[in-house]
Amino acid sequence: MRLGDEDPSGNFIDNTGRGGGFGLGGGGGNMLGCLLPMVMSRFGIVGVLVLLLGYCALSTLGGGGGLIPTGPGTTTSAPGQPNAASSLDPQMRDLMTRVLGSTERRWTDLFARSGQRYTPTTLVAYSTSGRSGCGAAQAAMGPFYCPTDQRIYIDPDFFNELSRRFGAPGDFAMAYVIAHEVGHHVQNLEGTLERAQNAQARSSEAEGNAVQVGVELQADCYAGVWAANDKNLMEAGDFEEGMKAAEAIGDDTLTQGRVSPDKFTHGTSAQRMAALRKGLETGNPAACTFNR
């Protein structure tokens, strides 16, 4: 990717190297009751391990990847505060802040076209465990977005796992992960997450999972829309990196037949690749319809 011309975002918090503990906060009780499925339900990478241990359906939006249920919790520090204990690689920090800055500018422009104002999210990098406005933040959850504090939480080691274990290396693969979580923030601003949660409350488990798949595929499409609207961003090979990452984190690829499709919460590899491709090819958020 060409990120040299992108100004780094100031909406970034480096909590790496601080530990942070379990930090369940006020919302911890509900989270603990279904810890295993919630671990499975993050961005998708750690699903295989949890599926071997069992599945417990969630009635909230947390039943799908990239999201933690809304509720009380303990927030982290404000953006821009220095962290002398930081363990974050400078190059990783540079990539994360520049990608985030790029998403801010693109979504600000896209919202303005429809007469709306985009309020940026904040990205929190942490090590192993920490706290979010929705309760615990653990590396096993993978990247997630908390609607309560409107922040994204990522343990940067996730990107090493994405590359080594799941064969999806590259800077654009990492950017896709961040842009996907920003997509959830866009959904939150649009009211999509609230509508999805209300729909899940009236649905069976299978129907609720289908709603969550729609949420995740739209976030994938939004990630593609971001990249398509940053005209100087992509280089040769970036498209392939994105497709490889989307394929690697499809529910069918991760579960390898261990779970029936009606329990999928992210979409199949083919669905995720198609959603990302649609966003990249159209560059139009309106093309990212909320369906499977």
C-alpha positions as CSV (number, residue, x, y, z in Angstrom):
1,M,0.0,0.0,0.0
2,R,1.0,3.6,-0.5
3,L,0.5,5.2,2.9
4,G,3.3,7.8,2.8
5,D,0.9,10.6,1.9
6,E,-1.6,9.7,4.6
7,D,-1.4,11.7,7.8
8,P,-1.5,9.5,11.0
9,S,-4.7,9.7,13.0
10,G,-4.6,11.2,16.4
11,N,-7.5,9.0,17.5
12,F,-5.1,6.2,18.6
13,I,-4.3,4.9,22.1
14,D,-1.3,2.7,22.8
15,N,-2.0,0.6,25.8
16,T,0.5,-2.1,24.8
17,G,3.0,-3.3,27.5
18,R,0.7,-2.3,30.3
19,G,-0.9,-5.6,31.1
20,G,-4.3,-4.4,32.1
21,G,-5.7,-7.5,33.7
22,F,-9.0,-9.0,33.0
23,G,-10.9,-5.8,33.7
24,L,-14.4,-6.9,33.3
25,G,-15.8,-3.7,34.7
26,G,-19.6,-3.4,35.2
27,G,-20.4,-5.5,32.1
28,G,-18.2,-8.5,33.0
29,G,-20.9,-10.7,34.5
30,N,-22.8,-11.2,31.3
31,M,-19.6,-11.7,29.3
32,L,-18.3,-14.4,31.5
33,G,-21.4,-16.6,31.1
34,C,-20.8,-17.1,27.4
35,L,-17.0,-16.5,27.2
36,L,-16.3,-19.3,24.8
37,P,-18.8,-18.3,22.1
38,M,-17.7,-14.7,22.4
39,V,-14.2,-15.7,21.8
40,M,-15.3,-17.5,18.7
41,S,-17.3,-14.5,17.6
42,R,-14.6,-11.9,17.2
43,F,-13.1,-11.2,13.8
44,G,-13.1,-15.0,13.1
45,I,-9.5,-16.2,13.5
46,V,-9.8,-18.0,16.8
47,G,-13.0,-19.8,16.0
48,V,-11.6,-23.3,15.4
49,L,-10.3,-23.8,19.0
50,V,-13.6,-22.7,20.5
51,L,-15.7,-24.8,18.3
52,L,-14.1,-27.9,19.7
53,L,-15.2,-26.8,23.1
54,G,-18.9,-26.1,22.4
55,Y,-21.2,-23.3,21.4
56,C,-23.5,-21.1,23.4
57,A,-25.8,-18.8,21.5
58,L,-25.9,-15.1,22.3
59,S,-29.1,-13.1,22.1
60,T,-27.2,-9.8,21.7
61,L,-25.1,-8.3,18.9
62,G,-22.1,-9.9,20.5
63,G,-23.1,-13.2,18.9
64,G,-21.3,-12.0,15.7
65,G,-17.8,-11.2,14.9
66,G,-16.1,-7.9,15.4
67,L,-18.6,-6.7,18.1
68,I,-18.9,-6.8,21.8
69,P,-22.4,-6.4,23.4
70,T,-23.3,-3.0,24.5
71,G,-23.3,-2.4,28.3
72,P,-21.4,-0.8,31.1
73,G,-17.6,-1.3,31.4
74,T,-14.4,0.5,32.1
75,T,-12.9,2.7,29.4
76,T,-9.3,3.2,28.6
77,S,-7.2,6.4,28.6
78,A,-7.6,9.3,26.2
79,P,-6.0,9.4,22.7
80,G,-2.5,10.9,22.5
81,Q,-1.3,10.1,25.9
82,P,2.3,8.8,25.9
83,N,3.1,5.2,27.0
84,A,6.6,4.7,28.2
85,A,5.9,1.0,28.6
86,S,4.8,0.5,25.0
87,S,5.7,-2.7,23.3
88,L,4.3,-1.7,19.9
89,D,6.6,-1.9,17.0
90,P,7.1,1.6,15.5
91,Q,6.3,0.3,11.9
92,M,3.1,-1.3,13.2
93,R,2.1,1.9,14.9
94,D,2.8,3.8,11.7
95,L,0.6,1.5,9.7
96,M,-2.3,1.4,12.1
97,T,-2.4,5.2,12.6
98,R,-2.1,5.9,8.9
99,V,-4.7,3.4,7.9
100,L,-7.0,4.8,10.6
101,G,-6.3,8.4,9.3
102,S,-7.2,7.3,5.8
103,T,-10.5,5.8,6.9
104,E,-11.3,9.1,8.7
105,R,-10.8,11.2,5.6
106,R,-12.6,8.8,3.3
107,W,-15.7,8.3,5.5
108,T,-15.8,12.1,6.3
109,D,-16.1,12.7,2.6
110,L,-18.6,9.9,2.0
111,F,-20.9,11.1,4.9
112,A,-20.6,14.7,3.7
113,R,-22.0,13.7,0.2
114,S,-25.2,12.7,1.9
115,G,-25.3,15.8,4.2
116,Q,-24.1,13.9,7.3
117,R,-21.2,14.4,9.6
118,Y,-18.8,11.5,10.4
119,T,-17.6,11.2,13.9
120,P,-14.3,9.2,13.9
121,T,-13.7,6.1,16.1
122,T,-10.7,5.6,18.3
123,L,-8.4,2.6,17.9
124,V,-6.9,1.1,21.0
125,A,-3.9,-1.2,20.8
126,Y,-3.4,-3.4,23.8
127,S,-1.3,-6.4,24.8
128,T,-2.9,-9.7,25.8
129,S,-5.6,-8.2,28.0
130,G,-7.2,-4.9,28.8
131,R,-10.4,-3.1,29.3
132,S,-13.1,-1.6,27.0
133,G,-16.3,0.2,27.5
134,C,-18.0,-3.1,27.0
135,G,-16.0,-5.1,29.5
136,A,-13.0,-7.3,29.0
137,A,-10.6,-7.1,26.1
138,Q,-8.6,-10.2,25.5
139,A,-6.3,-11.2,22.7
140,A,-8.3,-14.4,22.2
141,M,-11.3,-12.3,21.1
142,G,-9.4,-10.9,18.2
143,P,-10.1,-7.4,16.9
144,F,-13.5,-6.0,18.0
145,Y,-15.6,-2.9,18.0
146,C,-17.4,-1.7,21.2
147,P,-20.5,0.3,20.4
148,T,-20.7,1.7,24.0
149,D,-17.5,3.7,23.8
150,Q,-17.3,3.7,20.0
151,R,-13.7,2.3,20.0
152,I,-11.9,-0.4,18.2
153,Y,-9.7,-2.8,20.2
154,I,-6.8,-4.7,18.6
155,D,-3.9,-6.7,20.0
156,P,-1.3,-6.2,17.3
157,D,-0.1,-9.8,17.7
158,F,-3.3,-10.7,15.9
159,F,-1.7,-9.6,12.6
160,N,1.2,-12.1,13.2
161,E,-1.4,-14.8,13.7
162,L,-3.2,-13.8,10.5
163,S,0.0,-14.1,8.6
164,R,1.7,-17.2,10.1
165,R,-1.2,-19.4,11.0
166,F,-3.7,-18.5,8.4
167,G,-1.5,-17.6,5.4
168,A,-2.8,-14.1,4.9
169,P,0.2,-11.8,5.1
170,G,0.7,-8.3,3.9
171,D,0.0,-4.7,4.8
172,F,-3.3,-4.6,2.9
173,A,-4.5,-7.7,4.8
174,M,-3.9,-5.8,8.0
175,A,-5.5,-2.7,6.7
176,Y,-8.6,-4.7,5.8
177,V,-9.0,-5.9,9.4
178,I,-8.9,-2.3,10.6
179,A,-11.2,-1.0,7.9
180,H,-13.7,-3.9,8.7
181,E,-13.8,-2.7,12.3
182,V,-14.2,0.9,11.2
183,G,-17.1,-0.5,9.1
184,H,-18.8,-1.5,12.3
185,H,-18.4,2.0,13.6
186,V,-20.1,3.3,10.4
187,Q,-22.9,0.9,11.0
188,N,-23.2,2.2,14.6
189,L,-23.4,5.8,13.4
190,E,-26.0,4.7,10.8
191,G,-28.2,2.9,13.4
192,T,-27.6,-0.5,11.7
193,L,-26.2,-2.1,14.8
194,E,-29.2,-1.1,16.9
195,R,-31.6,-2.4,14.2
196,A,-29.8,-5.6,13.9
197,Q,-29.8,-6.1,17.7
198,N,-33.6,-5.5,17.8
199,A,-34.0,-8.0,15.0
200,Q,-32.0,-10.6,16.8
201,A,-34.1,-10.1,20.0
202,R,-37.1,-11.2,18.0
203,S,-35.4,-14.1,16.2
204,S,-34.5,-17.7,16.7
205,E,-30.8,-18.6,17.1
206,A,-30.5,-19.4,13.4
207,E,-32.3,-16.3,12.3
208,G,-30.2,-14.2,14.7
209,N,-27.0,-15.7,13.3
210,A,-28.2,-14.8,9.8
211,V,-28.7,-11.2,10.8
212,Q,-25.2,-11.2,12.2
213,V,-23.8,-12.6,9.0
214,G,-25.4,-9.6,7.2
215,V,-23.8,-7.2,9.7
216,E,-20.3,-8.7,9.1
217,L,-20.6,-8.9,5.3
218,Q,-21.7,-5.2,5.2
219,A,-18.6,-4.3,7.2
220,D,-16.5,-6.3,4.8
221,C,-18.1,-4.3,1.9
222,Y,-17.5,-1.0,3.7
223,A,-13.8,-2.0,4.1
224,G,-13.7,-2.3,0.3
225,V,-15.5,1.1,-0.1
226,W,-12.8,2.8,2.0
227,A,-10.0,1.4,-0.1
228,A,-11.8,2.2,-3.4
229,N,-12.1,5.8,-2.4
230,D,-8.5,6.3,-1.5
231,K,-7.3,6.4,-5.1
232,N,-3.6,6.3,-4.5
233,L,-3.7,3.6,-1.8
234,M,-3.5,0.2,-3.5
235,E,-0.5,-1.3,-5.2
236,A,0.0,-4.4,-7.3
237,G,-0.8,-7.4,-5.1
238,D,-3.0,-5.6,-2.5
239,F,-6.2,-6.9,-4.0
240,E,-4.9,-10.4,-3.8
241,E,-3.9,-9.9,-0.1
242,G,-7.4,-8.7,0.7
243,M,-9.0,-11.6,-1.0
244,K,-6.7,-14.1,0.7
245,A,-7.5,-12.6,4.1
246,A,-11.3,-12.7,3.5
247,E,-11.0,-16.3,2.4
248,A,-9.0,-17.3,5.4
249,I,-11.5,-16.0,7.9
250,G,-14.7,-17.4,6.4
251,D,-16.8,-19.5,8.8
252,D,-16.7,-22.6,6.5
253,T,-12.9,-22.4,6.2
254,L,-12.4,-21.9,10.0
255,T,-14.8,-24.6,11.1
256,Q,-13.9,-27.2,8.5
257,G,-17.3,-28.8,8.7
258,R,-17.5,-29.0,12.5
259,V,-20.4,-26.5,12.7
260,S,-23.6,-26.4,10.6
261,P,-24.1,-23.3,8.4
262,D,-27.0,-22.0,10.4
263,K,-24.5,-21.3,13.3
264,F,-22.2,-19.2,11.1
265,T,-21.9,-15.7,12.3
266,H,-19.5,-14.1,9.8
267,G,-20.3,-15.6,6.4
268,T,-18.5,-18.2,4.3
269,S,-15.2,-17.5,2.6
270,A,-17.0,-17.0,-0.7
271,Q,-19.4,-14.5,0.9
272,R,-16.7,-12.5,2.6
273,M,-14.6,-12.3,-0.6
274,A,-17.7,-11.2,-2.6
275,A,-18.6,-8.5,-0.1
276,L,-15.1,-7.1,0.0
277,R,-14.9,-7.3,-3.8
278,K,-18.2,-5.4,-4.2
279,G,-16.9,-2.6,-2.0
280,L,-13.7,-2.4,-3.9
281,E,-15.3,-2.4,-7.3
282,T,-18.2,0.0,-6.6
283,G,-16.7,2.4,-4.0
284,N,-20.3,3.1,-3.1
285,P,-21.6,2.5,0.5
286,A,-25.2,2.1,-1.0
287,A,-24.0,-1.0,-2.8
288,C,-23.3,-2.6,0.6
289,T,-26.8,-3.8,1.3
290,F,-27.6,-5.3,4.7
291,N,-28.2,-8.8,3.7
292,R,-26.5,-12.2,3.3
